[in-house]
Amino acid sequence: MHYVFEVTAKPGYTIEQYAEAWVRASELIQQAPSAQGTRLHRKIGDERTALAIATWENKAARDALAALLPERVQEIIQSQAPFVEIHFIGEFEAPEWEVLPPGGC
């Protein structure tokens, strides 16, 4: 299951500053047994925006952790709120259809 959201840094703040906090929070979150990784992608042509994708074993596991986030993770997330706008895109199942180039890259 993928949890996807877009982050836009407000004027005077950079996506790199957000990414530093995002890495700290993600390293803590990824200690959960159901966590399967997270990625932050910079938007091409927009240096202030990034797409975040967190992968989980399933929606129930992600929801359970979200309800019990460690205090340190909550502090990190809250520290970023004044500096970024978060747009939740959605929750997506693992791919049902996938086409890879020869060799499976």
LOKETI-601753 format. One record per residue (C-alpha): x, y negated, z negated. Coordinates in pm, whole numbers, plus 50000, padded with zeros to 5 digits. Each point is the difference from the previous one (the first is absolute). Layout:
! LOKETI-601753
XYZ/...
This chain:
! LOKETI-601753
500005000050000/501334965550088/499174968249808/500644970350232/500144962749931/501444968650158/502024975049797/500574963950106/502444978149808/498684965549920/502014969450111/503194996249796/500235037549934/501545026650223/499025035450080/503485009949881/499184986449655/496795020150000/501855031050125/502394998749703/497065002049758/498225025550220/503045023249987/500164997649618/496305008449965/500155027350266/502935017349832/497905003149684/496845010750182/501875026450199/500755018549676/496385012350003/499835036350114/497374992150267/501964971150157/501475007750341/501854968150087/499384964250094/501214977850284/500014962650062/500074989050365/500784964350105/497564986650258/501674992650333/499864962850075/498834990449649/502764997949740/497514994349717/497875031350049/500555036849926/497935031650017/500205023449701/499155036850029/499945022149691/499535037250051/498345022349742/499135036849968/496324990250011/497604971649918/499055013849659/503655000749891/500574964450121/496864987449827/500955017549675/503414983449994/498584965950093/497795001549690/503015007949780/502814979150150/502874996049758/500104965749836/503314991550170/498475006350345/497014978149916/502374972349887/501945001750327/496834999150209/498544971149802/503264980650027/499594999650379/496344989050011/500704962450011/502445004050288/498285023550246/496665007650155/499075036850008/497535013150258/498895035749934/499665017750335/498765033849887/500605035749895/500755025250274/500245037650013/503165016950123/499945000850382/497635024550164/501494993050341/503674995650061/502074999850317/503775000349958/502704997750265/501775032150100/502215011149713/497574986949738/501754966749924/
